[in-house]
Amino acid sequence: MAVDTPFKTAAATDGRPGRAVRPLRRRTTRGRSRWWARAVVAVLLVVEIYPLVWMFLTSLKSNSDYLDHSTWSLPTHWEWGNYGEAWTTGNIGLYVQNSLLAVLPALALILLLGSAAGFALQIMVWKGRSLTLLIFLAGMMVPAQMILLPLFTVYFQTGLSGTLWPLVLTYTGTGLPLAVFMMATYYKSLPRELFEAATIDGAGILRSFWTISLPMVRNAVLTVGLVQFFFLWNDLLIALTFTNSQDLRTVQVGLLNFTGDFGATQYGPLFAAICINVFGTLVIYLFLNQKVMKGLTSGAVKG
């Protein structure tokens, strides 16, 4: 008596018994799911890439193209000189230099102090470390708008106004809570036996920190550094508050004042400056994205 089964044997098709053939319906469903996944990925690529393409094409337009034609139209003349005008007349080169002078020292301090604090809070054993970590986390809950006026008064009274030091100090203070929290999470995943063995061999705290812990969390340090770099580089509120002259403007503040004669906005050079800013940071991320992914997953599993 024949019994119906959900699978057919291969003997019925190719003469080789013992092999089961999956139903055609299951293969069709899997193929459809793959096509749906590819379609979703294609839509996401269009959503992500099209604004970049539009921004680049707009940077090559003249003011007449932008004002007299459709926003989505192609440039009638490819104005490559917009990039030179943005770099020289628009002072985008000076703004980039100011951003680097403000962001890089603050980033170095954040990484150094954040790594040291994370090491002390997770690897070292001392009374009150849990409370100290909560105090650091409380710093993440303070809005930046609440501290601007007191900081502005302090910087003015100490004579730091008119320099980039207010930006460096404020960036360091606002970036430390998140950096300490992330580094403490990464240090928590390291095995304690390594540091116990190093202590038995005679290594001190500084040597354990520099030669053992930092090489093991280098991807995490790179991840924290890249996240903080984007936060600081894209800052507008703090830079707008503490830069009181054109020579101290950062990139984001400089883009707000990208105007020509009689206050008219120069759209071509403005979008050229935006492209310089956006594509520069995009290249940095694409160059370091693999290490960032490793850093993001290194603290997910302990052991």
Secondary structure, DSSP 8 states (H G I E B T S, - for coil): -----SSEEGGGTTS-TT-EE--HHHHHHHHHHHHHHHHHHHHHHHHHHHHHHHHHHHTT--HHHHHHS-TTS--SS--THHHHHHHTTT-HHHHHHHHHHHHHHHHHHHHHHHHHHHHHHHTS--TTHHHHHHHHHHHTTS-HHHHHHHHHHHHHHTT-TTSSHHHHHHHHHHHHHHHHHHHHHHHHTS-HHHHHHHHHTT--HHHIIIIIIHHHTHHHHHHHHHHHHHHHHT--HHHHHH--SGGG--HHHHHHT-B-GGG-B-HHHHHHHHHHHHHHHHHHHHHHHHHHHHHHHHTTS--
